[in-house]
């Protein structure tokens, strides 16, 4: 795959916009948000494992519970992704 000319922040912004659009369309089509969450997590993990391998992917999640409890994934109104 060719390297992107976009900065990492630009790529994140575009990806977030596209995923949110797909999320909205899925909800409008009748898919429940909880199920979407599970599917997105599953797809993300399977892609990560395919790209980086099981050990590397597993190591990325070792501290996930602590990161969640520390509020890393709690969005405030003024947070930018």
Secondary structure, 3 states (H helix, E strand, C coil): CCCCCCCHHHHHHHHHHHHHHHHHHHHHCCCCHHHHHHHHHHHHHHHHHHHHCHHHHHHHHCCHHHHHHCCCCCCCCCCCC
